[in-house]
């Protein structure tokens, strides 16, 4: 299939593009109505947030995050953290800081887990898999990660040839039903954003170990086979998983560029558990867009999105350990309404969104920069309230100026570093506007600033319907960077997937689909809720 927007797509690709565009339009929230979703929710019948494979051998992993000394600042200095050896112990730390539990929460009779990777509605559609070869302490094969127990279960074993150094791949899939149960037709978007968050969490966890990621370009069918997700007999009536991403984890060595091969005589283990025994709704349009947006085989890799010309990133001056900060990340439930943010911390947060060579989370991305923050500044000291934009690539300055309202000023505020492409579009109080645009949520008004992530939509999707997922993954990566850097600044963030798409576009003067808003995000001073108690994530293993 062609990967060049100037090449006419085939009939099959054109049909898939039509499905993707139709789904995106259909799944928009509008001021006069929300996207189709369930009419009622029974929280006592929520789908099981933990997938297991009955009959697969389980290997507990050590909890190593408490012993990881890497500082948050060192994560942002390439080469500052000596690479840890690849083995079962360090793999345990990697997964603990990526998909592991961060805490148990309790309010009255309700008890729930929060994880290091954020998720829409805390529903966690993302599942993690490990392909290991030559790792001391771990048998070769395919393993599924169980975050509740912090353990691996062995899905597939095969006699692999000896290797000179350990090889490790991590794959992500999405259990679409976990989001569909609550969010209906818009859920596919949230699953893709969550995959981007998980990829970002993996990139930061790897960096804290002195490792980095290499994205793997692989088609849908090959990835499904590699992760065992195409095995009908292993799922039966259980909810299926949609393969999303695969990356190689590198501990200072060279990339292999050769995928593991599961031989025909490999031995598979385990039967997937049923997550929801009494589903009340069906959303066939989500199955349609999932099929239409699957990556075909043979699509060439893109160049790295990182910009080597940027100066070194200067994160918040804190001595906090990276593992401590990662596990402390939470989504704010409320903000202190009148809180101010200082200009220096605001600029550091924006600077962290520019893709730098060798820094997380951008090492996990296999696509050019195509998502750009539009900012609604409410209360930042030294910066006028109003609407701003941060084009994350040089070409985006031109394309955004041509697409947005001609009435915008495009001024560059004083006191902003020369390398930071921040433009003021319009002055004025925006809190009431952003609250309305974000489905009337107070979070979008009480924060110090909120943003909408604008994606280069039509040009990206031209002849490449699978790029619909990539755009959401990039948006999730940006939001993951904001989550962690906000924590480092003593602030807190919250992703907002509910917003009125075309009302946002109308405010900006967007008359076509050159850009589309894919995700909203807020940052502010959190207001703690004393009613919620917090407990350790793995109390029985301390």
C-alpha positions in Angstrom: 0.0 0.0 0.0 1.3 3.5 -0.8 2.8 5.5 2.1 3.1 8.7 0.1 0.2 11.2 0.2 0.9 12.2 -3.4 0.2 8.6 -4.6 -3.4 7.8 -5.3 -4.7 5.2 -2.8 -5.9 1.8 -3.9 -9.6 1.0 -3.8 -9.1 -0.9 -0.6 -7.2 1.9 1.1 -9.8 4.5 -0.2 -12.6 2.4 1.3 -10.7 2.1 4.6 -10.1 5.9 4.6 -13.8 6.4 4.2 -14.6 4.3 7.2 -12.0 6.1 9.3 -13.3 9.6 8.3 -16.9 8.5 8.9 -16.1 7.1 12.3 -14.3 10.2 13.4 -17.2 12.4 12.4 -19.8 10.0 13.9 -17.9 9.8 17.3 -17.7 13.5 17.8 -19.4 15.0 20.8 -21.6 18.0 19.8 -23.2 20.7 21.9 -26.6 19.4 20.9 -25.8 15.7 21.6 -23.1 13.4 22.7 -21.6 10.5 20.7 -23.6 7.3 21.1 -23.0 5.5 24.3 -24.7 3.2 26.8 -27.9 4.6 28.3 -27.1 3.1 31.8 -24.1 1.8 33.7 -24.0 -0.8 36.4 -20.7 -0.3 38.2 -21.1 -3.5 40.1 -20.9 -5.3 36.7 -17.9 -3.4 35.4 -15.7 -5.6 33.2 -12.8 -7.3 35.0 -9.8 -4.8 34.7 -7.3 -7.7 34.9 -6.8 -10.2 32.1 -5.4 -13.6 33.0 -4.7 -16.8 31.0 -5.9 -19.8 32.9 -3.4 -22.7 32.6 -0.4 -20.5 31.8 2.6 -20.8 34.2 3.0 -17.8 36.4 6.4 -16.3 37.4 6.4 -13.6 40.0 8.6 -10.6 39.3 10.7 -8.8 42.0 9.6 -5.3 43.0 12.7 -3.2 42.2 11.4 0.4 41.9 12.3 1.2 45.5 15.9 0.4 44.9 16.2 2.3 41.6 18.4 5.4 42.4 18.0 7.2 39.1 17.0 10.9 39.6 14.2 12.5 37.5 16.7 15.2 36.2 19.1 12.5 35.1 16.5 10.9 32.9 16.7 14.0 30.7 20.4 13.9 30.2 21.4 11.4 27.6 24.0 9.0 28.9 23.7 10.2 32.5 22.3 6.9 33.7 24.5 3.8 33.2 22.4 1.0 31.6 21.3 -1.7 33.9 21.8 -5.3 32.7 18.8 -6.9 31.0 17.5 -9.7 33.2 14.4 -10.8 35.0 14.9 -8.4 37.9 15.4 -5.3 35.8 12.5 -6.4 33.6 10.4 -6.5 36.7 11.3 -2.9 37.5 10.6 -1.8 33.9 7.1 -3.4 34.0 6.4 -2.1 37.6 7.0 1.5 36.4 5.1 1.0 33.1 1.9 -1.0 33.7 2.2 -1.9 37.4 0.0 -0.8 40.2 0.8 2.6 41.8 -1.6 2.3 44.7 -4.9 1.0 45.9 -7.6 3.6 46.6 -10.6 3.3 48.9 -13.7 5.5 49.5 -16.3 4.0 51.7 -17.1 0.5 50.4 -15.4 1.1 47.0 -11.8 0.0 46.4 -9.9 0.3 43.2 -6.4 0.2 41.9 -4.5 3.0 40.1 -1.6 2.2 37.8 1.6 3.9 36.6 0.0 4.3 33.2 -3.1 6.5 33.1 -6.3 5.4 31.5 -9.6 6.9 30.5 -12.1 6.3 33.3 -9.4 4.1 35.0 -10.7 1.3 32.8 -7.3 0.2 31.5 -7.8 -1.4 28.1 -4.1 -1.8 27.5 -2.4 -5.2 28.0 1.3 -5.8 28.0 3.3 -8.6 26.5 7.0 -9.5 26.6 9.0 -11.4 24.1 12.3 -12.4 25.7 15.3 -14.3 24.5 18.5 -14.9 26.5 17.4 -12.9 29.6 19.0 -14.4 32.8 16.3 -15.6 35.2 13.5 -15.8 32.5 12.9 -18.6 30.1 12.7 -17.7 26.4 9.2 -17.1 25.0 6.2 -14.9 25.0 4.9 -13.7 28.4 1.8 -11.8 29.4 2.1 -9.2 32.2 -0.3 -9.5 35.2 -0.2 -6.1 37.0 -2.4 -7.1 39.9 0.2 -9.7 41.0 3.2 -8.1 39.3 4.0 -11.4 37.6 4.4 -12.8 34.1 2.4 -15.7 32.7 4.0 -17.8 30.0 1.9 -17.8 26.9 4.3 -19.6 24.5 7.5 -21.5 24.8 9.9 -22.6 22.1 13.5 -23.7 21.8 15.1 -20.5 20.7 18.7 -20.4 19.3 21.4 -19.0 21.6 22.0 -15.3 21.4 25.2 -13.3 22.2 23.2 -10.8 24.3 19.7 -10.7 25.7 16.9 -9.5 23.5 13.7 -7.9 24.8 10.5 -6.8 23.0 7.4 -5.3 24.6 4.1 -5.3 22.9 0.8 -3.6 23.7 -2.7 -4.6 22.8 -6.1 -3.1 23.6 -9.2 -4.8 25.1 -11.7 -2.5 23.3 -14.6 -3.7 25.4 -13.3 -2.3 28.6 -13.7 1.3 27.2 -16.8 0.4 25.1 -18.6 -0.7 28.2 -18.6 2.9 29.5 -18.0 5.2 26.5 -19.7 3.5 23.5 -18.7 4.6 20.1 -16.0 7.1 21.1 -14.2 4.4 23.0 -11.8 3.5 20.1 -10.3 6.9 20.4 -9.7 6.5 24.1 -8.1 3.1 23.6 -5.6 4.6 21.1 -4.8 7.5 23.5 -4.2 5.0 26.3 -1.8 3.1 24.1 0.1 6.3 23.6 0.2 6.8 27.4 1.4 3.3 27.9 4.2 3.8 25.3 5.2 7.0 27.1 5.2 5.2 30.5 7.5 2.5 29.0 9.8 5.1 27.5 10.3 6.9 30.9 10.7 3.7 32.8 13.3 2.5 30.3 15.2 5.8 30.5 15.3 5.5 34.3 17.1 2.1 33.8 19.5 3.7 31.3 17.7 2.0 28.4 16.0 3.3 25.3 13.4 2.1 22.8 13.4 1.2 19.2 9.9 1.2 17.6 9.3 -1.8 15.4 7.4 -1.3 12.1 5.1 -4.4 11.9 1.8 -5.1 10.2 -1.3 -6.0 12.1 -1.5 -9.7 11.2 2.2 -10.3 12.0 1.9 -8.5 15.4 -1.3 -10.4 16.2 0.4 -13.7 15.5 3.5 -12.7 17.5 1.5 -11.8 20.6 -0.8 -14.8 20.2 -3.9 -12.6 19.7 -5.1 -14.4 16.6 -5.5 -17.8 18.4 -9.3 -18.4 18.4 -9.0 -21.5 20.6 -7.3 -19.5 23.3 -10.0 -16.9 23.6 -13.3 -18.8 23.0 -16.0 -16.5 24.4 -13.5 -14.1 26.0 -13.2 -10.5 24.8 -10.6 -10.2 22.0 -7.6 -7.9 22.0 -6.5 -5.5 19.3 -2.7 -5.5 18.7 -1.3 -2.0 18.8 2.4 -1.5 19.2 5.7 -3.3 19.4 9.1 -1.9 20.6 12.5 -3.3 21.2 14.0 -2.4 24.5 17.8 -1.7 24.2 20.1 -1.7 27.2 23.0 0.1 25.5 23.6 -2.5 22.8 22.8 -2.4 19.1 19.3 -3.1 17.8 18.7 -6.6 16.4 16.4 -5.5 13.6 15.3 -9.1 13.5 12.1 -10.1 15.1 11.8 -13.3 17.1 10.2 -16.1 15.0 7.7 -18.4 16.7 8.1 -21.8 15.1 5.2 -24.0 14.1 6.0 -26.5 16.9 5.9 -23.9 19.7 3.8 -24.8 22.7 1.1 -22.4 23.7 -0.5 -22.2 27.1 -3.5 -20.5 28.7 -7.1 -19.6 28.1 -8.2 -16.0 28.3 -10.6 -15.1 31.0 -14.0 -13.6 30.2 -14.1 -10.0 31.4 -17.8 -9.2 31.1 -20.3 -12.1 31.3 -23.4 -9.9 30.7 -22.6 -7.3 28.1 -25.6 -5.1 27.4 -24.7 -3.2 24.2 -22.9 -3.8 21.0 -21.0 -1.1 19.0 -20.3 -2.5 15.5 -18.9 0.8 14.2 -15.9 0.4 16.5 -15.1 -3.0 15.0 -15.4 -1.4 11.6 -12.9 1.4 12.4 -10.6 -1.1 14.1 -10.4 -3.2 10.9 -10.1 -0.1 8.7 -7.2 1.4 10.7 -5.0 -1.8 11.0 -1.5 -1.3 9.8 -0.7 -3.4 6.7 2.5 -5.3 6.1 5.4 -3.7 4.4 4.8 -0.1 5.4 8.2 1.6 5.7 9.4 3.2 8.9 9.3 7.0 9.3 12.2 9.1 10.3 12.7 9.8 14.0 10.5 12.7 15.2 13.3 14.1 17.4 15.0 17.4 16.8 18.8 17.3 17.4 19.1 21.1 17.1 17.2 21.8 20.3 19.2 22.9 23.4 19.3 20.4 26.4 16.0 20.2 28.3 16.1 21.8 31.8 13.4 20.1 33.8 12.2 21.1 37.3 15.1 21.5 39.8 14.2 18.5 42.0 16.2 15.7 43.5 13.3 13.3 43.4 13.9 9.8 42.2 12.4 9.0 38.8 10.6 5.9 40.2 9.1 8.0 43.1 7.7 10.6 40.7 6.4 8.0 38.2 4.5 6.1 40.9 3.2 9.4 42.4 1.5 10.4 39.2 -2.2 10.8 39.5 -5.0 12.4 37.5 -6.3 15.4 39.4 -10.0 15.1 40.4 -10.3 18.8 41.3 -8.1 21.9 41.1 -7.6 24.8 43.5 -9.7 27.3 41.5 -7.7 30.5 42.0 -4.2 29.0 42.0 -1.6 30.8 39.9 1.3 29.1 38.1 4.7 30.9 37.7 5.9 31.5 34.2 9.1 29.6 34.5 7.3 26.3 35.3 4.9 26.9 32.5 7.7 27.3 30.0 9.5 24.2 31.3 6.3 22.2 30.7 6.0 23.4 27.2 9.7 22.8 26.5 9.3 19.2 27.6 6.8 18.7 24.8 9.4 19.4 22.1 10.9 16.1 20.8 14.6 15.9 21.6 17.0 13.3 20.4 17.6 10.5 22.9 15.0 11.7 25.4 11.8 10.0 26.5 9.0 9.7 25.5 9.8 10.4 21.9 12.1 7.4 21.4 9.0 5.3 21.3 7.5 7.1 18.4 7.7 5.8 14.9 6.2 8.8 13.0 7.0 12.4 12.3 5.7 15.2 14.5 2.1 15.9 13.6 0.3 16.9 16.8 0.5 20.5 18.2 -0.8 22.0 21.5 -3.3 24.8 21.4 -3.2 26.4 24.8 -5.9 28.3 26.8 -3.9 30.2 29.5 -6.0 31.1 32.6 -3.6 32.0 35.4 0.1 32.1 34.6 2.0 34.9 36.2 3.7 37.2 33.7 1.7 35.9 30.8 -1.6 37.4 29.5 -4.6 35.2 29.7 -5.7 34.1 26.2 -5.2 31.6 23.4 -1.7 30.4 22.4 -0.3 27.7 20.1 2.9 25.7 20.2 3.8 24.3 16.8 6.1 21.3 17.4 7.7 21.4 14.0 8.9 24.2 11.7 6.5 23.3 8.9 3.5 23.4 11.3 3.9 27.2 11.8 3.0 27.7 8.2 0.2 25.1 8.0 -1.4 26.2 11.3 -1.3 29.9 10.2 -3.1 29.0 6.9 -5.7 26.9 8.6 -6.6 29.0 11.7 -8.6 32.2 11.8 -7.1 35.1 9.9 -7.9 37.3 12.9 -5.3 35.7 15.2 -2.3 37.9 16.0 0.6 35.4 16.0 2.7 37.4 18.5 5.6 35.9 20.3 5.4 36.8 24.0 8.4 38.4 25.8 10.5 36.3 28.1 10.0 33.1 26.1 13.3 31.3 25.1 14.2 31.7 21.4 13.9 28.0 20.7 10.4 27.7 22.1 7.9 28.4 19.3 5.1 29.8 21.4 2.7 32.2 19.7 -0.1 34.3 21.2 -3.2 34.1 19.0 -5.7 36.2 21.1 -5.9 37.8 24.5 -8.8 37.4 26.9 -10.3 35.3 29.6 -11.0 31.8 28.4 -12.0 29.8 31.5 -15.8 29.8 30.8 -15.1 28.9 27.2 -12.9 26.0 27.9 -15.3 24.6 30.6 -18.0 24.6 27.9 -15.8 23.1 25.2 -14.7 20.3 27.6 -18.2 19.0 28.1 -18.9 21.5 30.9 -16.2 20.1 33.2 -15.0 22.4 36.0 -11.5 20.9 35.6 -11.0 22.8 32.3 -11.8 26.2 34.0 -10.2 25.8 37.4 -6.8 24.7 36.1 -3.9 27.2 35.4 -4.1 26.3 31.7 -5.7 23.8 29.5 -4.8 22.7 26.0 -6.3 21.0 23.0 -4.0 18.7 20.9 -4.5 19.6 17.2 -3.5 16.8 14.8 -2.5 17.3 11.1 -5.5 15.2 10.1 -6.3 15.1 6.3 -2.7 15.2 5.1 -1.7 12.5 7.6 -4.5 10.1 6.7 -4.2 10.6 3.0 -3.5 7.0 1.7 -2.7 5.9 5.2 -5.8 5.0 7.3 -3.6 3.3 9.9 -2.1 6.7 10.8 -5.4 7.4 12.6 -4.0 5.3 15.4 -0.6 7.0 15.2 -2.0 10.4 15.7 -3.7 9.3 18.9 -0.6 7.6 20.1 1.4 10.8 19.6 -1.3 12.8 21.5 -1.0 10.2 24.3 2.7 10.6 24.4 2.4 14.4 24.7 -0.1 14.0 27.6 2.2 11.5 29.4 5.0 14.0 29.3 2.7 16.6 30.7 1.5 14.3 33.5 5.0 13.6 34.7 6.6 17.0 34.3 3.6 18.6 36.0 4.2 16.3 39.0 7.8 17.4 39.0 6.6 21.0 39.2 4.4 20.3 42.2 1.3 20.5 40.0 -1.0 17.8 38.5 -2.6 17.1 35.2 -5.7 15.4 33.9 -6.5 14.2 30.5 -9.9 15.1 29.1 -11.3 12.9 26.3 -14.8 14.5 26.5 -15.0 17.7 24.5 -17.1 19.2 21.7 -15.0 18.6 18.7 -16.4 21.0 16.1 -17.2 23.7 18.7 -13.4 23.8 19.3 -12.7 23.9 15.6 -15.3 26.7 15.1 -13.7 28.8 17.8 -10.3 28.5 16.0 -11.8 29.3 12.6 -11.0 25.8 11.2 -13.3 25.4 8.2 -12.0 22.0 7.1 -10.3 18.9 8.5 -6.7 19.9 7.9 -6.5 19.9 11.7 -8.7 18.1 14.2 -8.6 18.2 18.0 -7.9 14.7 19.4 -7.4 15.2 23.2 -7.7 17.9 25.9 -5.4 18.2 28.9 -5.4 20.4 32.0 -2.7 21.4 34.5 -3.2 23.0 37.8 -2.8 22.9 41.6 -4.6 19.8 42.8 -7.3 19.9 45.5 -6.9 16.7 47.6 -10.0 14.7 48.5 -9.7 13.6 52.2 -12.5 11.1 51.7 -10.2 8.8 49.6 -7.7 6.7 51.4 -4.5 5.4 49.8 -2.9 2.0 50.3 0.4 0.5 49.0 0.1 -1.3 45.6 1.5 -4.7 46.7 1.0 -4.8 50.5 1.5 -8.5 50.7 5.0 -8.4 49.1 6.6 -5.7 51.2 
